[in-house]
Each structure stands twice: as structure tokens, then as C-alpha cells.
């Protein structure tokens, strides 16, 4: 069984899964990822993967939420990310 990913390793894997995007778009999508992952990781109980899914699936959801490219504001992204973990 694999060890749970650290917040940095999880964020790095999400970033890698979005590596095909132009750097500006990727950075816009990921601008508050570290803060969000840190908040989720600080909650006791489940691992990041159990709460958020595999990093690749998380990246795919980010991509899909913005039609394959960034849109909206950091507040909108954070709200979407928080709503995803609210049921966890």
C-alpha cells in the first residue's frame, strides 16, 4: 500500500497533470491550490487522496470546471474547491 501524499507531492502531481497547458493558464488555475491543499491536509482523518481524489482526477476536474482553460476569480475557484470537499 502506498503512503498518503504530502500536500507538496499532491500539488506537484496536479501541476504535472496540467503541464500541457500554457504556463500562464496553468498558473491561473493553480494560484490558490497550495492554500486549499494545506487547509484540507490540516483536517484530521482522511488522506488528501481520500478527500480530493487522485491528483490526476483533481486536475481533470479543474480543467473541466473551466472548459479546459482558466476562468473566473480566485474566490470562485476557492469556493468550488471548498464545495468539493464539504461532503468529505
Backbone bond lengths (Angstrom), bond angles and torsions (degrees), N, CA, C in turn:
res aa  C-N    CA-C-N  psi(-1)  N-CA   C-N-CA  omega(-1)  CA-C   N-CA-C  phi
1 X - - - 1.464 - - 1.525 108.65 -
2 X 1.328 116.55 136.72 1.455 121.79 -180.00 1.518 110.97 -77.86
3 X 1.335 115.28 148.07 1.461 120.41 174.91 1.514 109.03 -72.49
4 X 1.333 116.95 149.73 1.469 119.30 176.77 1.534 110.23 -60.69
5 X 1.302 116.26 147.01 1.458 121.40 178.52 1.523 110.62 -72.72
6 X 1.311 115.75 143.78 1.459 120.57 172.14 1.534 107.70 -74.55
7 X 1.332 118.06 161.89 1.463 118.97 176.79 1.530 112.56 -55.57
8 X 1.328 117.94 -40.43 1.462 120.46 179.98 1.525 110.81 -65.57
9 X 1.328 117.20 -44.78 1.466 120.50 -179.77 1.529 110.64 -64.33
10 X 1.322 117.03 -38.57 1.468 120.88 178.68 1.531 109.47 -63.82
11 X 1.336 116.34 -48.89 1.470 120.63 179.95 1.525 110.85 -61.55
12 X 1.319 117.17 -41.26 1.471 120.79 178.26 1.528 110.87 -61.57
13 X 1.322 117.26 -39.80 1.466 120.70 179.71 1.533 111.28 -68.67
14 X 1.329 117.41 -37.71 1.467 120.70 176.10 1.530 108.80 -64.11
15 X 1.317 116.26 -46.16 1.478 121.17 179.37 1.537 109.90 -58.64
16 X 1.314 116.74 -44.35 1.469 120.89 -179.94 1.536 111.18 -63.07
17 X 1.330 116.67 -38.22 1.461 120.36 179.72 1.527 111.98 -67.28
18 X 1.326 116.64 -19.57 1.469 121.18 178.69 1.527 111.89 -105.72
19 X 1.315 116.61 14.82 1.469 121.88 -174.64 1.524 113.35 -62.20
20 X 1.335 117.72 -21.56 1.463 119.73 -179.07 1.528 112.94 -77.73
21 X 1.331 117.64 -12.19 1.456 120.58 178.18 1.524 110.53 -76.94
22 X 1.326 117.51 153.57 1.463 119.08 172.97 1.530 109.15 -57.86
23 X 1.323 118.04 142.50 1.466 121.07 -175.58 1.531 114.18 -51.52
24 X 1.314 117.63 -41.28 1.461 120.79 -179.68 1.527 111.25 -62.78
25 X 1.315 117.15 -44.59 1.464 121.26 178.79 1.520 110.94 -64.41
26 X 1.324 115.88 -44.72 1.469 120.29 -179.64 1.528 110.23 -60.50
27 X 1.317 117.33 -45.38 1.462 120.28 -178.66 1.527 111.33 -65.26
28 X 1.321 116.85 -35.71 1.466 119.88 177.41 1.525 110.28 -64.06
29 X 1.324 117.04 -44.76 1.466 120.43 178.50 1.526 112.26 -63.07
30 X 1.311 116.28 -33.67 1.465 120.55 -171.66 1.526 114.06 -101.32
31 X 1.327 118.09 5.65 1.457 119.79 -170.74 1.523 114.49 -58.49
32 X 1.316 120.17 -29.79 1.463 120.09 178.29 1.531 112.94 -115.78
33 X 1.322 116.01 16.23 1.462 120.40 -178.67 1.525 111.96 -61.50
34 X 1.326 117.53 -46.16 1.465 120.71 -178.01 1.530 110.88 -57.55
35 X 1.333 117.02 -46.95 1.464 120.48 -179.89 1.523 110.92 -61.20
36 X 1.323 116.16 -43.97 1.467 120.03 -178.84 1.531 111.02 -64.28
37 X 1.308 116.45 -46.97 1.469 120.01 -179.14 1.525 110.42 -63.46
38 X 1.321 117.20 -39.78 1.466 120.41 178.11 1.525 111.22 -61.45
39 X 1.340 116.84 -41.27 1.468 120.68 177.84 1.525 111.07 -63.27
40 X 1.320 116.26 -45.50 1.469 120.29 -179.30 1.528 110.36 -65.23
41 X 1.327 116.51 -41.96 1.469 120.74 -178.84 1.532 111.94 -65.28
42 X 1.326 116.83 -27.99 1.466 120.52 -179.08 1.527 112.39 -74.87
43 X 1.335 116.93 -17.23 1.460 120.23 178.73 1.528 109.29 -75.14
44 X 1.320 117.03 133.88 1.468 118.79 -179.54 1.522 111.92 -70.55
45 X 1.312 114.55 155.34 1.463 119.20 174.48 1.505 113.36 111.83
46 X 1.301 116.23 -113.21 1.460 122.56 -171.65 1.525 113.19 -71.13
47 X 1.326 114.81 155.75 1.470 121.10 176.11 1.526 109.90 -74.40
48 X 1.325 116.02 167.83 1.466 120.58 176.10 1.522 111.12 -57.04
49 X 1.334 116.22 -43.45 1.467 119.88 -179.78 1.521 111.40 -62.92
50 X 1.328 117.08 -38.57 1.459 119.99 178.86 1.531 111.32 -68.33
51 X 1.311 116.60 -35.69 1.470 120.54 -179.27 1.525 112.60 -80.38
52 X 1.335 116.96 -42.32 1.464 121.52 -170.68 1.522 114.09 -109.07
53 X 1.325 117.51 -11.99 1.455 120.90 -174.57 1.521 110.03 88.91
54 X 1.308 116.14 179.42 1.465 121.19 178.64 1.530 109.05 -63.55
55 X 1.333 117.42 147.10 1.467 119.63 179.07 1.526 113.19 -54.56
56 X 1.318 116.90 -37.58 1.468 120.67 -179.85 1.536 111.11 -65.70
57 X 1.327 115.94 -39.18 1.467 120.18 177.82 1.530 110.39 -68.84
58 X 1.313 116.40 -38.77 1.464 121.13 177.50 1.530 110.07 -62.22
59 X 1.333 116.26 -43.90 1.468 120.92 177.74 1.523 110.71 -62.52
60 X 1.320 116.98 -40.91 1.460 120.61 179.00 1.532 110.66 -63.47
61 X 1.325 117.27 -37.97 1.462 120.50 177.46 1.522 111.13 -66.65
62 X 1.328 116.85 -41.31 1.467 119.66 175.92 1.521 110.35 -58.69
63 X 1.316 115.21 -47.94 1.465 121.33 -179.63 1.532 110.50 -59.57
64 X 1.323 116.86 -46.22 1.462 121.22 -178.26 1.527 112.24 -67.68
65 X 1.322 116.91 -36.74 1.459 120.84 -178.60 1.526 111.82 -62.58
66 X 1.303 116.62 -24.01 1.454 121.30 -177.72 1.514 111.74 -117.30
67 X 1.320 117.02 25.00 1.454 121.47 175.85 1.511 113.27 60.51
68 X 1.337 116.39 30.99 1.456 120.31 179.47 1.517 113.01 86.76
69 X 1.342 116.56 -2.96 1.467 119.52 177.51 1.526 108.52 -148.91
70 X 1.315 118.03 158.00 1.461 121.52 -177.26 1.522 112.20 -63.37
71 X 1.308 115.19 148.05 1.456 122.15 173.61 1.509 107.74 -158.94
72 X 1.300 118.11 160.56 1.453 121.52 176.69 1.516 111.97 84.14
73 X 1.314 114.85 -166.79 1.453 121.29 -177.17 1.508 109.41 -115.60
74 X 1.325 115.42 169.84 1.464 120.20 177.68 1.525 109.94 -59.69
75 X 1.327 117.23 -36.85 1.463 120.20 178.93 1.521 110.38 -62.41
76 X 1.313 117.07 -42.51 1.457 121.08 178.71 1.521 110.66 -62.73
77 X 1.323 116.92 -45.32 1.463 120.47 178.68 1.513 110.71 -62.27
78 X 1.317 116.83 -46.41 1.453 119.42 -179.11 1.520 110.33 -62.02
79 X 1.324 117.88 -40.36 1.462 120.33 177.51 1.510 111.80 -61.28
80 X 1.340 117.31 -42.09 1.451 120.95 178.41 1.511 110.86 -65.57
81 X 1.321 116.92 -42.50 1.454 120.51 -179.23 1.527 110.44 -65.61
82 X 1.321 116.45 -41.25 1.474 119.49 179.40 1.520 110.90 -66.96
83 X 1.334 116.91 -40.12 1.461 118.51 -179.48 1.516 111.20 -64.67
84 X 1.327 116.90 -30.30 1.468 120.94 178.56 1.513 111.26 -65.66
85 X 1.341 117.37 -34.14 1.457 120.50 -177.01 1.532 112.01 -95.14
86 X 1.314 118.46 -7.33 1.460 120.82 -178.11 1.521 112.21 -61.19
87 X 1.315 117.50 -34.33 1.461 120.56 -179.59 1.513 113.48 -82.71
88 X 1.329 116.97 -7.14 1.479 120.78 -176.41 1.503 111.75 -80.47
